[in-house]
């Protein structure tokens, strides 16, 4: 379902709050004009005022009371497994909420946890009837403990630390018991602060420098929590509830709902810059190529944003603001003007600022779009060109498609264009679809993308909560690419990625190479609560809800098990620790009646030989050797839940790690004919390691080309 544009809701609130506001957009700036010299002491005064950190009392808004009831209704009525909400679920929600707030058991005391048990069988009623005081009371305790712990951390920095003592710090407290006393939790934090300080000392900082850095860090942490509002707390609680139903059901606040919509269509209206928080400042982290900020030439990475204004209205000081509130002010309708007062990163005068005016535009977020490259592989006397399409997600501009716009953006359209360009310009011999870390996206795009590689037929089976199964098909005859094909996946390839990879594997159309995929075999839809309910209130947000499960055309679910590659690469994670299987609330794996389909290829016949050739090759591959070694070390260190606080022991470990990095760097340099170096420091320009997994996938495809050619020759002779 379509998300309502949430800008009007926020604009109304911020107009009341500030008197001036824009509507929506990411980061944009243009046309610098006036310079304003602000005395550095004025900025210092504003920053100093922010050090008086007070935790605000947050309480639910009236809209939250209604929203929680609607959320429970929709989850019960529309979720795939028709979940109940009773005392059993209440206990799970309480545990999930506590874990969400304090996953490492670093803030709450055992006595706090005991005091929360009075709500153990009341969280269901709290949600169903909109009585949200328990969740806000629990959060207020967390807020208090957060302040106490970070104030204690700052106080610890007043004491000189002895790094020669042999003691250890417990990094992972997930399975630990809650601290039973102030003394016990303080001892944990004493070691935590000591570990933070030791890390900085090992990075060649003096203790005084470490003290200054950490004091600032802990104050920033307190300031972040002090800025959390009732919308945030409500979101935490609703998501604790939603995640007990299944891992992919979640609540979107109005702001999050809009960001989700922007993410899916890969465009927004703004200035084209990515922001980050740096202490009390909002800084420019990256400028989107060809966006308004880039065109203006007046903004640079690391510029600090001091104030924001709309058109000719007064500038609003944003020092110390939450990042998302600053983004809200900068976003806006295409054609409108935003004015930014910035302190340039390259300014030679501290405190000197300038005001930049930028006309907002529609900005395309190209970093998430499909991209292509060509790899050349030498094979005896010939060179094979292997095309690569890097696909970070499955996207589509639903709104533009719904409105019938001919040039709407989608994964399938972009990939088709890239393949045709590589066929014409590069005369590619084989193709890789790189889906590593592609977490999914639009289900319809996984279906249509598969259609580029098969003539026509079923792609995925979609079963709803009533048990009804719909066969999603590719109905367009013909293909865009019918040559050798590989799909490269890893443990973070999920959902739509698994639909595509599974279909390619089931049709025998291409090789699946890499790691076992994530195992997310469920389908979500987004309900705009503002459109679903009748109320004088607004700002209900949206609900992402698991409504269906999908199955491969063989009838097997990808849920939990994912897609197992034909040729496996070393995997740094087990699926029990990372992936769908690691979630307690994950839906089960099952099998349904398969679809009728005809295979489009027979690559499985070559898997045994290809695997043997692959294993022979990677034994001699330097980067693969590094990869396997790193995975073994990672697993050893992951098994340890503590770290030494003794400086000599830590120096010894760092020395070993540094020596290994140096040896690897010199091996890479030797391969490129470069001179070796004697040591690595922060100024060393390291050699970029090759993407060994991508290159090996290309080599596997070249092997496939050779095997298929030999098979054709043998068939002709026969």
C-alpha positions as CSV (number, residue, x, y, z in Angstrom):
1,X,0.0,0.0,0.0
2,X,1.1,3.5,-0.8
3,X,2.7,5.6,1.9
4,X,1.2,9.0,2.5
5,X,3.7,11.8,2.2
6,X,4.4,12.7,5.8
7,X,5.9,16.1,5.2
8,X,2.7,18.1,5.9
9,X,2.4,16.6,9.4
10,X,6.0,17.5,10.3
11,X,5.9,20.9,8.6
12,X,2.8,21.9,10.6
13,X,4.5,20.9,13.9
14,X,7.8,22.6,13.1
15,X,6.0,25.8,11.8
16,X,4.4,26.0,15.3
17,X,7.7,25.2,17.0
18,X,10.0,27.5,14.9
19,X,7.8,29.7,12.8
20,X,9.8,29.0,9.8
21,X,10.2,25.7,8.0
22,X,10.6,23.8,4.8
23,X,8.8,20.6,4.0
24,X,11.1,17.8,3.0
25,X,14.4,16.7,1.2
26,X,17.9,15.4,2.0
27,X,20.9,17.7,1.8
28,X,21.2,20.6,-0.7
29,X,22.9,23.8,-1.1
30,X,23.7,26.3,-3.8
31,X,24.8,29.8,-4.8
32,X,26.9,31.2,-2.0
33,X,26.6,34.9,-1.5
34,X,27.1,36.7,1.8
35,X,29.8,36.0,4.4
36,X,29.1,36.5,8.1
37,X,31.9,36.7,10.6
38,X,30.7,35.2,13.9
39,X,33.1,35.6,16.7
40,X,34.4,32.2,17.8
41,X,33.5,33.0,21.4
42,X,29.9,33.3,20.3
43,X,29.9,29.7,19.0
44,X,31.9,28.6,22.0
45,X,29.2,30.2,24.2
46,X,26.5,28.2,22.5
47,X,28.5,25.0,22.8
48,X,29.2,25.6,26.5
49,X,25.5,26.0,27.2
50,X,24.9,22.6,25.7
51,X,27.1,21.0,28.4
52,X,24.4,21.5,31.0
53,X,22.8,18.2,30.0
54,X,19.3,17.6,31.4
55,X,17.3,14.5,30.6
56,X,13.9,15.5,29.5
57,X,10.8,13.8,30.9
58,X,9.1,12.1,28.0
59,X,5.5,10.9,28.0
60,X,3.2,9.5,25.4
61,X,1.2,11.8,23.1
62,X,-2.5,11.4,22.6
63,X,-1.8,10.0,19.0
64,X,0.3,7.3,20.5
65,X,-2.6,5.9,22.6
66,X,-4.6,5.5,19.5
67,X,-1.7,4.3,17.3
68,X,-0.9,1.4,19.6
69,X,-4.4,0.1,19.4
70,X,-4.5,0.3,15.7
71,X,-1.1,-1.4,15.4
72,X,-2.3,-4.3,17.5
73,X,-5.5,-4.6,15.4
74,X,-3.6,-4.6,12.1
75,X,-1.0,-7.1,13.3
76,X,-3.7,-9.4,14.5
77,X,-5.9,-9.1,11.4
78,X,-3.3,-8.9,8.6
79,X,-0.1,-10.7,9.8
80,X,0.7,-14.0,8.1
81,X,0.6,-16.1,11.3
82,X,-2.5,-14.4,12.9
83,X,-0.6,-13.7,16.2
84,X,-2.3,-13.6,19.5
85,X,-1.7,-10.9,22.1
86,X,-2.0,-12.3,25.6
87,X,0.0,-12.9,28.8
88,X,2.5,-15.2,27.2
89,X,3.2,-12.6,24.5
90,X,3.2,-9.8,27.1
91,X,6.2,-11.5,28.8
92,X,8.0,-11.8,25.5
93,X,7.4,-8.1,24.7
94,X,8.7,-7.0,28.1
95,X,11.9,-9.0,27.6
96,X,12.3,-7.7,24.1
97,X,11.9,-4.1,25.2
98,X,14.4,-4.4,27.9
99,X,16.9,-6.1,25.5
100,X,16.3,-3.3,22.9
101,X,17.2,-0.7,25.5
102,X,20.1,-2.5,27.1
103,X,21.3,-5.4,25.0
104,X,24.7,-5.7,26.7
105,X,23.3,-5.4,30.3
106,X,25.4,-2.3,30.8
107,X,22.9,0.1,32.4
108,X,20.1,-1.6,34.3
109,X,20.6,-3.2,37.7
110,X,19.0,-6.5,38.7
111,X,16.7,-4.5,41.0
112,X,15.5,-2.5,38.0
113,X,14.7,-5.7,36.2
114,X,12.9,-7.0,39.2
115,X,10.8,-3.9,39.5
116,X,9.7,-4.2,35.8
117,X,8.3,-7.7,36.5
118,X,5.0,-6.1,37.7
119,X,4.4,-5.4,34.0
120,X,5.1,-8.9,32.9
121,X,1.5,-9.8,32.2
122,X,0.3,-6.2,31.5
123,X,2.2,-5.3,28.3
124,X,-0.5,-6.8,26.1
125,X,-3.2,-4.7,27.7
126,X,-0.9,-1.7,27.5
127,X,-0.7,-2.1,23.8
128,X,-4.3,-3.2,23.1
129,X,-5.8,-0.4,25.2
130,X,-3.3,2.3,24.5
131,X,-2.2,2.6,28.1
132,X,1.5,3.3,27.5
133,X,2.7,4.4,30.9
134,X,4.6,1.1,31.6
135,X,6.9,1.4,28.6
136,X,7.6,5.1,29.3
137,X,8.3,4.4,33.0
138,X,10.8,1.7,32.0
139,X,12.4,4.1,29.6
140,X,12.7,6.8,32.2
141,X,14.6,4.3,34.4
142,X,16.9,3.5,31.5
143,X,17.4,7.2,30.9
144,X,18.4,7.7,34.5
145,X,20.8,4.8,34.5
146,X,22.3,6.0,31.2
147,X,23.0,9.4,32.8
148,X,24.4,7.8,35.9
149,X,26.7,5.4,34.0
150,X,28.1,8.1,31.7
151,X,28.6,10.6,34.6
152,X,30.5,7.8,36.4
153,X,32.6,7.2,33.3
154,X,33.6,10.9,33.2
155,X,34.4,10.9,36.9
156,X,36.7,7.9,36.3
157,X,38.9,9.9,34.0
158,X,39.9,12.1,36.9
159,X,42.1,9.2,38.2
160,X,45.3,8.1,36.6
161,X,45.0,4.6,35.3
162,X,47.4,1.7,35.8
163,X,47.7,-0.3,32.6
164,X,50.3,-2.7,34.0
165,X,47.7,-4.5,36.2
166,X,46.7,-7.9,34.8
167,X,42.9,-7.8,34.5
168,X,40.3,-8.2,31.7
169,X,37.2,-6.5,30.5
170,X,34.0,-8.4,29.6
171,X,33.1,-7.2,26.1
172,X,30.1,-9.4,25.5
173,X,27.6,-9.5,28.4
174,X,24.7,-10.9,26.5
175,X,24.7,-14.1,28.6
176,X,25.8,-12.5,31.8
177,X,23.6,-11.9,34.8
178,X,22.4,-8.4,35.6
179,X,24.6,-6.5,38.0
180,X,23.2,-6.9,41.5
181,X,24.7,-3.7,43.0
182,X,26.0,-0.3,42.2
183,X,29.5,-1.5,43.1
184,X,29.3,-4.3,40.6
185,X,28.0,-2.2,37.7
186,X,30.6,0.5,38.6
187,X,33.4,-2.1,38.4
188,X,32.2,-3.0,34.9
189,X,32.2,0.7,33.9
190,X,35.6,1.2,35.5
191,X,37.0,-1.5,33.2
192,X,35.0,-0.2,30.2
193,X,36.5,3.3,30.6
194,X,39.9,1.8,31.1
195,X,39.5,-0.1,27.9
196,X,38.4,3.0,26.0
197,X,41.4,4.9,27.4
198,X,43.8,2.0,26.7
199,X,42.7,1.9,23.0
200,X,43.6,5.6,22.7
201,X,46.9,5.2,24.5
202,X,47.7,2.4,22.1
203,X,46.9,4.8,19.3
204,X,49.7,7.0,20.5
205,X,47.6,9.4,22.5
206,X,48.8,10.7,25.9
207,X,46.5,10.0,28.9
208,X,45.5,13.7,29.0
209,X,44.5,13.6,25.3
210,X,42.6,10.4,25.9
211,X,40.8,12.0,28.8
212,X,39.8,14.9,26.7
213,X,38.5,12.7,23.9
214,X,36.6,10.4,26.2
215,X,35.0,13.2,28.2
216,X,33.7,14.6,25.0
217,X,32.5,11.2,23.8
218,X,30.6,10.4,27.0
219,X,29.0,13.9,27.0
220,X,27.9,13.4,23.4
221,X,26.4,10.1,24.4
222,X,24.4,11.8,27.2
223,X,23.3,14.5,24.9
224,X,22.0,12.0,22.3
225,X,19.8,10.4,24.9
226,X,18.7,13.8,26.3
227,X,17.4,14.5,22.8
228,X,15.3,11.4,22.6
229,X,11.6,12.4,22.4
230,X,8.3,10.7,23.0
231,X,8.1,9.6,19.3
232,X,11.4,7.7,19.7
233,X,10.2,6.0,22.9
234,X,6.9,5.0,21.3
235,X,8.8,3.6,18.3
236,X,11.1,1.6,20.6
237,X,8.2,0.0,22.4
238,X,6.1,-0.7,19.3
239,X,9.1,-2.3,17.6
240,X,9.8,-4.5,20.6
241,X,6.3,-5.7,20.2
242,X,6.4,-6.1,16.4
243,X,9.7,-8.0,16.6
244,X,8.3,-10.6,18.9
245,X,5.7,-11.4,16.2
246,X,8.4,-11.8,13.5
247,X,11.8,-10.2,12.8
248,X,10.6,-8.2,9.8
249,X,7.4,-6.7,11.2
250,X,8.1,-3.2,12.4
251,X,6.6,0.2,13.2
252,X,7.7,3.3,11.2
253,X,7.3,6.7,12.8
254,X,6.1,9.4,10.4
255,X,9.7,10.4,9.8
256,X,10.9,6.8,9.3
257,X,8.0,6.1,6.9
258,X,9.0,9.0,4.7
259,X,12.7,7.9,4.6
260,X,11.6,4.4,3.7
261,X,9.6,5.8,0.7
262,X,12.6,7.8,-0.4
263,X,14.9,4.7,-0.1
264,X,12.6,2.6,-2.4
265,X,12.3,5.2,-5.2
266,X,16.0,6.3,-5.0
267,X,15.1,9.9,-5.1
268,X,14.2,12.8,-2.9
269,X,13.7,16.6,-3.1
270,X,16.6,18.4,-1.4
271,X,20.1,19.6,-1.9
272,X,22.0,16.4,-2.5
273,X,24.3,16.0,0.5
274,X,24.6,13.4,3.2
275,X,25.0,14.6,6.8
276,X,26.5,13.3,10.0
277,X,26.6,14.3,13.6
278,X,30.0,15.4,15.0
279,X,29.6,16.3,18.7
280,X,27.2,19.3,18.7
281,X,27.6,20.0,15.0
282,X,25.9,18.7,11.9
283,X,28.6,18.1,9.3
284,X,28.6,17.3,5.6
285,X,29.7,13.8,5.2
286,X,29.3,13.4,1.4
287,X,28.0,15.4,-1.5
288,X,25.9,13.6,-4.1
289,X,27.4,14.0,-7.6
290,X,25.4,16.4,-9.9
291,X,23.1,17.4,-7.0
292,X,22.3,21.0,-6.1
293,X,25.1,21.1,-3.5
294,X,27.6,19.7,-6.0
295,X,26.5,22.2,-8.7
296,X,26.9,25.2,-6.4
297,X,30.5,24.5,-5.7
298,X,30.0,26.3,-2.3
299,X,29.9,23.3,0.0
300,X,32.6,20.8,0.9
301,X,32.9,17.6,3.0
302,X,33.4,18.4,6.7
303,X,31.7,21.8,6.5
304,X,29.8,22.5,9.7
305,X,26.1,23.7,9.5
306,X,25.5,26.4,12.1
307,X,22.0,27.6,11.1
308,X,19.3,26.9,8.5
309,X,16.7,29.3,7.0
310,X,13.9,29.1,4.4
311,X,13.9,31.6,1.6
312,X,14.3,35.1,3.2
313,X,13.1,34.0,6.6
314,X,15.4,34.3,9.7
315,X,18.1,31.6,10.1
316,X,17.4,29.1,12.9
317,X,20.5,28.1,15.0
318,X,20.9,24.2,14.8
319,X,24.0,23.8,16.9
320,X,23.3,20.9,19.3
321,X,20.2,19.7,17.4
322,X,19.4,16.1,16.5
323,X,20.5,15.1,13.1
324,X,17.1,14.2,11.8
325,X,15.6,17.6,12.9
326,X,18.4,19.4,10.9
327,X,17.7,17.2,7.9
328,X,14.0,18.1,8.2
329,X,14.8,21.7,7.9
330,X,17.1,21.2,4.9
331,X,14.7,19.0,2.9
332,X,12.0,20.7,0.9
333,X,10.0,20.9,-2.3
334,X,12.0,21.1,-5.6
335,X,12.3,24.8,-6.6
336,X,12.2,26.2,-3.1
337,X,15.3,27.8,-1.5
338,X,17.2,26.8,1.6
339,X,19.8,29.0,3.2
340,X,22.7,27.4,5.2
341,X,25.0,29.2,7.5
342,X,28.2,27.1,7.4
343,X,31.6,27.2,9.0
344,X,33.8,26.0,6.1
345,X,36.2,23.1,6.9
346,X,39.0,24.9,5.1
347,X,38.5,28.2,6.8
348,X,41.7,29.8,8.2
349,X,39.7,31.9,10.6
350,X,38.0,30.1,13.5
351,X,34.4,31.0,13.8
352,X,34.1,32.7,10.4
353,X,30.9,31.5,8.6
354,X,29.2,32.1,5.3
355,X,25.6,31.9,4.2
356,X,24.9,29.7,1.2
357,X,21.6,29.8,-0.7
358,X,20.6,26.6,-2.6
359,X,17.6,25.9,-4.8
360,X,16.3,22.4,-4.0
361,X,16.0,19.9,-6.7
362,X,14.9,16.3,-7.1
363,X,18.0,14.3,-6.3
364,X,18.7,10.8,-7.5
365,X,20.4,8.5,-5.0
366,X,22.7,6.8,-7.5
367,X,24.8,4.9,-5.0
368,X,22.0,2.4,-4.5
369,X,21.3,2.0,-8.2
370,X,22.7,-0.8,-10.4
371,X,26.2,-0.3,-11.8
372,X,28.3,-2.2,-14.3
373,X,32.0,-3.0,-15.0
374,X,33.9,-5.4,-17.2
375,X,36.6,-7.8,-16.0
376,X,39.1,-9.2,-18.4
377,X,40.3,-12.8,-17.7
378,X,43.3,-14.2,-19.6
379,X,42.7,-17.9,-20.5
380,X,45.6,-19.4,-22.4
381,X,45.8,-17.5,-25.7
382,X,42.5,-15.7,-25.4
383,X,41.0,-12.9,-23.3
384,X,37.4,-13.2,-22.0
385,X,35.4,-10.2,-21.1
386,X,33.1,-10.8,-18.1
387,X,30.4,-8.2,-17.5
388,X,29.5,-7.4,-13.8
389,X,26.3,-5.8,-12.6
390,X,26.6,-4.7,-9.0
391,X,23.0,-4.5,-7.6
392,X,22.8,-3.1,-4.0
393,X,19.0,-3.5,-3.7
394,X,15.8,-4.1,-5.7
395,X,14.2,-0.8,-6.2
396,X,11.3,0.8,-8.1
397,X,9.5,4.1,-8.0
398,X,6.1,2.8,-7.2
399,X,4.4,6.2,-7.4
400,X,5.8,7.0,-10.8
401,X,4.8,3.5,-12.1
402,X,1.3,3.9,-10.7
403,X,0.9,7.2,-12.3
404,X,1.9,5.7,-15.7
405,X,5.1,7.6,-16.2
406,X,7.1,6.1,-19.0
407,X,10.5,6.8,-17.5
408,X,10.0,5.5,-14.0
409,X,13.0,4.1,-12.3
410,X,13.3,0.4,-11.6
411,X,16.0,-2.3,-11.1
412,X,14.9,-4.3,-14.1
413,X,14.9,-1.3,-16.4
414,X,18.4,-0.2,-15.3
415,X,19.9,-3.7,-15.5
416,X,18.5,-4.3,-19.0
417,X,20.0,-1.1,-20.2
418,X,23.4,-1.9,-18.6
419,X,23.4,-5.4,-20.2
420,X,22.6,-4.1,-23.6
421,X,25.4,-1.5,-23.3
422,X,27.9,-4.1,-22.3
423,X,26.9,-6.4,-25.1
424,X,27.2,-3.7,-27.7
425,X,30.3,-1.8,-26.4
426,X,32.3,-4.5,-24.7
427,X,31.2,-7.7,-26.5
428,X,31.0,-9.5,-23.1
429,X,31.4,-13.3,-23.0
430,X,29.7,-13.9,-19.6
431,X,27.8,-12.0,-17.0
432,X,27.9,-11.8,-13.2
433,X,25.0,-10.4,-11.1
434,X,26.6,-9.3,-7.9
435,X,24.0,-9.5,-5.1
436,X,26.4,-9.5,-2.1
437,X,24.8,-7.6,0.8
438,X,21.7,-7.0,-1.2
439,X,19.0,-7.2,1.5
440,X,16.1,-7.3,-1.0
441,X,13.4,-4.7,-1.8
442,X,10.6,-4.9,-4.3
443,X,9.3,-8.4,-4.9
444,X,7.9,-7.5,-8.3
445,X,11.4,-6.5,-9.4
446,X,12.9,-9.9,-8.4
447,X,10.3,-11.5,-10.7
448,X,10.8,-9.1,-13.7
449,X,14.6,-9.3,-13.3
450,X,14.5,-13.1,-13.6
451,X,12.6,-12.6,-16.8
452,X,15.7,-11.0,-18.4
453,X,17.4,-14.5,-18.3
454,X,14.6,-17.0,-19.0
455,X,12.1,-17.1,-21.8
456,X,9.0,-17.1,-19.7
457,X,7.5,-19.1,-16.8
458,X,6.9,-19.1,-13.0
459,X,9.5,-17.4,-10.9
460,X,8.2,-17.6,-7.3
461,X,5.2,-18.9,-5.4
462,X,3.5,-16.4,-3.0
463,X,1.3,-17.9,-0.2
464,X,-0.9,-15.7,2.0
465,X,-2.2,-16.2,5.5
466,X,-5.3,-18.1,4.2
467,X,-3.1,-20.6,2.5
468,X,-3.9,-19.3,-1.0
469,X,-0.9,-19.6,-3.4
470,X,-0.3,-17.2,-6.3
471,X,2.3,-18.0,-9.0
472,X,4.3,-14.9,-10.0
473,X,5.4,-15.4,-13.5
474,X,7.6,-13.9,-16.1
475,X,5.2,-13.4,-19.0
476,X,7.5,-11.5,-21.4
477,X,8.9,-13.9,-24.1
478,X,12.6,-13.8,-24.9
479,X,15.7,-12.9,-22.9
480,X,18.1,-10.0,-22.7
481,X,21.1,-12.3,-21.8
482,X,21.2,-16.0,-22.7
483,X,25.0,-16.6,-22.3
484,X,27.0,-17.9,-19.3
485,X,25.7,-16.4,-16.1
486,X,26.7,-16.4,-12.4
487,X,25.0,-14.9,-9.4
488,X,27.4,-13.9,-6.6
489,X,25.8,-13.9,-3.1
490,X,26.8,-13.8,0.5
491,X,25.2,-14.2,4.0
492,X,23.6,-10.7,3.7
493,X,21.9,-11.5,0.4
494,X,18.2,-11.7,1.4
495,X,14.6,-11.7,0.4
496,X,14.3,-10.5,-3.2
497,X,17.9,-11.5,-3.8
498,X,17.1,-15.1,-2.7
499,X,14.0,-15.2,-5.0
500,X,16.2,-14.2,-8.0
501,X,19.1,-16.5,-7.1
502,X,16.7,-19.4,-6.3
503,X,14.9,-19.1,-9.6
504,X,18.2,-18.9,-11.6
505,X,19.4,-22.0,-9.8
506,X,16.1,-23.9,-10.2
507,X,15.9,-23.2,-13.9
508,X,19.6,-24.3,-14.3
509,X,20.1,-21.0,-16.0
510,X,23.2,-20.0,-14.1
511,X,25.6,-20.8,-11.3
512,X,25.1,-19.5,-7.7
513,X,28.5,-18.7,-6.2
514,X,29.5,-17.5,-2.8
515,X,28.0,-18.1,0.7
516,X,24.7,-19.5,1.9
517,X,22.2,-16.6,1.8
518,X,20.4,-15.0,4.8
519,X,17.2,-17.1,4.7
520,X,14.4,-14.4,4.7
521,X,11.5,-16.1,2.9
522,X,8.7,-13.7,3.9
523,X,6.9,-10.8,2.2
524,X,6.1,-7.5,3.8
525,X,3.7,-4.7,2.9
526,X,3.6,-1.2,4.3
527,X,0.3,0.1,5.7
528,X,0.1,3.9,6.0
529,X,-1.8,4.2,9.3
530,X,-3.0,7.7,8.4
531,X,-4.9,6.3,5.5
532,X,-6.2,3.2,7.3
533,X,-7.8,4.9,10.3
534,X,-10.4,7.6,10.7
535,X,-9.3,10.1,13.3
536,X,-8.9,13.8,13.8
537,X,-5.4,13.0,14.9
538,X,-2.5,12.8,12.4
539,X,1.0,11.5,12.5
540,X,0.3,7.8,13.1
541,X,3.2,6.6,11.0
542,X,3.2,3.3,9.1
543,X,3.4,-0.4,9.8
544,X,5.6,-2.8,7.9
545,X,3.8,-6.1,8.2
546,X,4.7,-9.7,7.2
547,X,1.7,-10.8,5.1
548,X,3.0,-13.7,2.9
549,X,5.6,-16.3,2.5
550,X,7.3,-17.0,-0.8
551,X,8.6,-20.3,-2.1
552,X,10.9,-21.4,-4.9
553,X,9.2,-23.0,-7.9
554,X,10.4,-26.3,-6.5
555,X,8.0,-25.7,-3.6
556,X,10.8,-25.2,-1.1
557,X,10.8,-22.2,1.1
558,X,13.9,-20.0,1.3
559,X,12.9,-19.2,4.9
560,X,15.7,-20.0,7.4
561,X,17.7,-22.1,4.9
562,X,18.2,-19.5,2.2
563,X,19.9,-20.4,-1.1
564,X,22.8,-22.8,-0.9
565,X,25.4,-21.9,-3.6
566,X,26.5,-24.3,-6.2
567,X,30.1,-23.4,-5.5
568,X,30.8,-22.2,-1.9
569,X,33.3,-19.6,-0.8
570,X,34.7,-19.3,2.7
571,X,32.0,-18.0,5.1
572,X,32.9,-15.8,8.1
573,X,29.5,-16.6,9.8
574,X,27.4,-19.6,10.6
575,X,23.7,-19.1,9.7
576,X,22.8,-20.0,13.4
577,X,24.6,-16.9,14.6
578,X,23.9,-14.6,11.6
579,X,20.9,-14.8,9.4
580,X,17.2,-15.6,9.8
581,X,18.0,-18.6,12.0
582,X,19.4,-16.4,14.6
583,X,16.0,-14.7,15.3
584,X,13.8,-16.3,18.0
585,X,10.6,-15.1,16.3
586,X,11.5,-16.3,12.8
587,X,8.8,-18.2,10.9
588,X,9.4,-21.9,10.2
589,X,10.7,-23.5,7.0
590,X,8.3,-25.6,5.0
591,X,7.4,-27.0,1.6
592,X,4.4,-26.6,-0.7
593,X,3.3,-28.1,-4.0
594,X,5.8,-27.1,-6.7
595,X,5.0,-25.1,-9.9
596,X,5.2,-26.5,-13.4
597,X,8.2,-25.3,-15.2
598,X,10.7,-26.3,-17.9
599,X,14.5,-26.0,-17.2
600,X,16.3,-23.4,-19.2
601,X,19.8,-24.8,-18.8
602,X,22.0,-27.6,-17.4
603,X,24.8,-25.8,-15.6
604,X,24.5,-28.2,-12.6
605,X,26.1,-30.8,-14.8
606,X,29.4,-28.9,-14.7
607,X,29.4,-28.0,-11.0
608,X,31.6,-30.9,-9.9
609,X,34.3,-30.1,-12.3
610,X,34.0,-26.4,-11.8
611,X,34.3,-26.9,-8.0
612,X,37.5,-28.9,-8.4
613,X,39.1,-26.3,-10.7
614,X,38.0,-23.6,-8.3
615,X,39.7,-25.3,-5.3
616,X,42.9,-25.9,-7.2
617,X,43.0,-22.3,-8.2
618,X,42.4,-20.7,-4.8
619,X,45.1,-22.7,-3.1
620,X,47.5,-20.5,-5.1
621,X,45.5,-17.3,-4.7
622,X,47.1,-14.9,-2.3
623,X,43.9,-13.0,-1.4
624,X,41.9,-16.1,-0.8
625,X,44.6,-17.4,1.5
626,X,44.3,-14.1,3.4
627,X,40.5,-14.5,3.5
628,X,40.6,-18.0,5.0
629,X,43.3,-16.9,7.5
630,X,41.2,-13.9,8.6
631,X,38.1,-16.0,9.1
632,X,39.9,-18.4,11.3
633,X,41.3,-15.6,13.4
634,X,37.9,-13.9,13.5
635,X,36.2,-17.1,14.8
636,X,38.9,-17.5,17.5
637,X,38.5,-13.9,18.7
638,X,34.7,-14.0,18.5
639,X,34.7,-17.0,20.9
640,X,36.4,-14.8,23.5
641,X,34.1,-12.6,25.5
642,X,36.9,-10.7,27.3
643,X,39.8,-8.6,26.4
644,X,43.0,-7.9,28.4
645,X,43.5,-4.5,30.0
646,X,47.2,-5.1,30.4
647,X,49.1,-2.7,28.0
648,X,52.0,-5.1,27.4
649,X,49.7,-7.9,26.4
650,X,47.7,-5.6,24.1
651,X,50.9,-4.2,22.6
652,X,52.0,-7.7,21.8
653,X,48.8,-8.5,20.0
654,X,48.8,-5.2,18.1
655,X,52.4,-5.8,17.1
656,X,51.5,-9.2,15.7
657,X,48.6,-7.7,13.8
658,X,50.7,-4.8,12.5
659,X,53.4,-7.1,11.3
660,X,50.9,-9.3,9.5
661,X,49.5,-6.1,7.8
662,X,53.0,-5.1,6.8
663,X,53.8,-8.5,5.3
664,X,50.6,-8.5,3.3
665,X,51.2,-5.0,2.1
666,X,54.7,-5.9,0.9
667,X,53.4,-9.1,-0.8
668,X,50.8,-7.0,-2.7
669,X,53.4,-4.4,-3.6
670,X,55.8,-7.1,-4.9
671,X,53.0,-8.5,-7.1
672,X,52.7,-5.0,-8.6
673,X,56.4,-4.5,-9.0
674,X,56.5,-1.8,-6.3
675,X,59.2,-1.3,-3.6
676,X,58.6,-2.7,-0.2
677,X,58.0,-0.5,2.9
678,X,59.5,-0.8,6.3
679,X,56.5,0.1,8.4
680,X,52.8,1.1,8.2
681,X,51.6,4.3,9.9
682,X,48.5,6.6,9.5
683,X,50.1,8.3,6.4
684,X,50.8,5.0,4.5
685,X,48.9,4.7,1.3
686,X,48.0,1.0,1.3
687,X,47.5,-1.1,-1.8
688,X,43.9,-1.7,-2.5
689,X,43.3,-5.4,-2.3
690,X,41.6,-7.1,-5.2
691,X,38.0,-8.3,-4.9
692,X,39.1,-11.9,-4.9
693,X,35.6,-13.3,-4.7
694,X,34.5,-11.3,-7.7
695,X,37.6,-12.2,-9.7
696,X,37.2,-15.9,-8.8
697,X,33.6,-15.9,-9.9
698,X,34.8,-14.5,-13.3
699,X,37.4,-17.3,-13.5
700,X,34.6,-19.9,-12.8
701,X,32.6,-18.5,-15.6
702,X,35.6,-18.7,-18.0
703,X,35.9,-22.4,-16.9
704,X,32.2,-22.9,-17.7
705,X,32.7,-21.3,-21.2
706,X,35.5,-23.8,-21.9
707,X,33.5,-26.8,-20.6
708,X,30.4,-25.9,-22.5
709,X,32.5,-25.4,-25.7
710,X,34.1,-28.9,-25.2
711,X,30.7,-30.4,-24.7
712,X,29.4,-28.9,-27.9
713,X,32.4,-30.1,-29.9
714,X,32.0,-33.6,-28.4
715,X,28.3,-33.6,-29.3
716,X,29.0,-32.6,-32.9
717,X,31.6,-35.4,-33.2
718,X,29.2,-37.9,-31.8
